[in-house]
Amino acid sequence: MAKIDIKRQHGLGYDKAHKMACKLADELSGKFDAKCEWDGPELRFTRPGANGCVRISDNDVRIEVKLGMMLSPLKSKMESIISDELDTLLRNA
């Protein structure tokens, strides 16, 4: 099982980071057909072959994804897409 772990520092504060994470969830849902659900400061997502979460705080955001055997070969591509999308959202927040 492959894992993706991306962490970025930000100066947005919790409320802006939460709004940014909602936008990220919308983007990832569209690109990866994922179902998303908030649980406190953690956005959990799942789709066939993958699951994970986005954790936000006042100072950082962390995305963790566990890929099943069928999606593991796509780890680099998925990590790049998620990282680029996160960086874009943080820049524009």
C-alpha positions in Angstrom: 0.0 0.0 0.0 1.5 3.4 -1.1 1.1 6.5 1.1 1.1 10.1 0.2 1.9 12.6 2.9 2.0 16.4 2.1 2.3 19.1 4.6 2.4 22.9 4.1 2.7 25.8 6.5 0.3 28.7 6.1 -0.5 32.0 7.8 -4.3 31.8 7.0 -5.6 31.0 10.4 -8.2 28.3 11.0 -11.2 29.8 9.3 -9.5 30.7 6.1 -7.7 27.3 6.1 -11.1 25.6 6.5 -12.5 27.4 3.5 -9.4 26.5 1.5 -9.8 22.9 2.5 -13.4 22.9 1.4 -12.3 24.2 -2.0 -9.6 21.5 -2.1 -12.2 18.8 -1.3 -14.4 20.1 -4.2 -11.4 19.9 -6.6 -10.3 16.4 -5.4 -13.8 15.1 -5.4 -14.1 16.1 -9.1 -10.7 14.8 -10.1 -10.7 11.6 -8.1 -14.4 10.9 -7.6 -14.0 11.0 -3.8 -16.6 11.2 -1.1 -15.7 13.8 1.6 -16.9 14.3 5.1 -15.8 16.7 7.9 -15.0 15.4 11.3 -13.9 18.4 13.5 -10.7 19.8 11.9 -10.3 16.8 9.7 -11.8 16.3 6.3 -11.9 12.6 5.6 -12.3 11.3 2.0 -12.7 7.9 0.4 -13.0 6.4 -3.0 -12.5 2.9 -4.3 -8.9 2.1 -3.9 -7.9 5.1 -1.7 -8.8 6.9 1.5 -7.3 9.6 3.6 -7.7 13.0 5.3 -6.9 16.6 5.2 -6.0 18.0 8.7 -6.0 21.8 9.2 -4.8 23.9 12.0 -4.1 27.6 12.5 -0.6 27.2 11.0 -0.5 24.2 8.6 -2.4 21.8 6.5 -1.6 18.1 6.1 -2.9 15.7 3.5 -2.5 12.0 4.0 -3.6 9.4 1.4 -3.5 5.7 1.5 -3.6 4.1 -1.9 -4.7 0.5 -2.5 -2.8 -2.0 -4.6 -4.5 -0.9 -7.9 -3.8 2.8 -7.4 -0.2 2.5 -6.0 1.4 2.7 -9.4 -0.2 6.1 -9.8 1.2 7.5 -6.6 3.6 10.0 -8.2 1.0 11.4 -10.5 -1.7 11.7 -7.8 0.9 13.2 -5.4 1.8 15.8 -8.0 -1.8 16.7 -8.7 -2.7 17.0 -5.0 0.4 19.0 -4.2 -0.1 21.4 -7.2 -3.8 21.9 -6.3 -2.9 22.6 -2.6 -0.1 25.1 -3.5 -2.5 26.9 -5.9 -5.2 27.2 -3.3 -2.8 28.4 -0.6 -1.4 31.0 -3.0 -4.9 32.3 -3.8 -6.4 32.1 -0.3 
